[in-house]
Amino acid sequence: MSRKAANIISAQVIMKPDAVLGLATGGTPVGTYAQLVEWYRKGDIDFSEVTTVNLDEYRGLAKEHRQSYWYFMHTHLFNHVNICPERIFMPDGSNPDKIKVCKEYDRIIKNVGGIDLQLLGIGTDGHIGFNEPGGAFELGTHCVDLTESTIEANARFFDCREEVPRQAYTMGIRTIMQARKVLMIASGEKKKKIIKEAFFGAVTPAVPASILQMHPDFTLIGDAGALAEIDL
Ligand code: GLP
């Protein structure tokens, strides 16, 4: 799964060296980033003209916090490739001014010309980025209250559950749907139910990822566990 996803990302960068990549965090993309770093070291991929915009960031965490998505992206990818720091963008989690942060992030995405390829994981409740069930499909970047199930799922990265921030800034579904290509990766049996529901069930805000059925260029790459309930 990781290698196939990395192949698609590197093909995008080869075809368009100044591509805008929308990137994701979570456990699922770690192997994809490791593969990209390996190919970069071999000289097979060049990030010097690439721009990145990340999906989301916890509200209330400084960049240097070890659980911030800023820290995650630098640890897993940015510190190891020749990406230009001025072309790395993420919502500013350290700024509590929701309106300002969200407006600024939408402006940044517009200014870079939109997203060529958006990488996504999926939450067990069907969330993408931090767009939780029940949110509106038409939103741009906004601040969300994380659901109990997302707090629970993300607690494994923190010392204790109480440390998980309760809010996050996230690109909205509208922003994600405007990406020219969307690539989702899903791994493990814990995702099999939601993968079936999202892509073989109704398109509904109750399952945010289900809207991707309407995207004109959407690819899902899953491992055997995540695809276990799909009749291929
Ligand atoms: C977080 C992130 C999502 C990610 C999800 C699933 O909620 N905001 O972008 O898709 O976790 O994470 P994992 O890949 O660890 O299952």
Residues whose N, C-alpha, C, O or C-beta is under 5 A from the ligand:
A	BS01	GLP	A24 T25 G26 G27 T28 G121 I122 G123 G129 F130
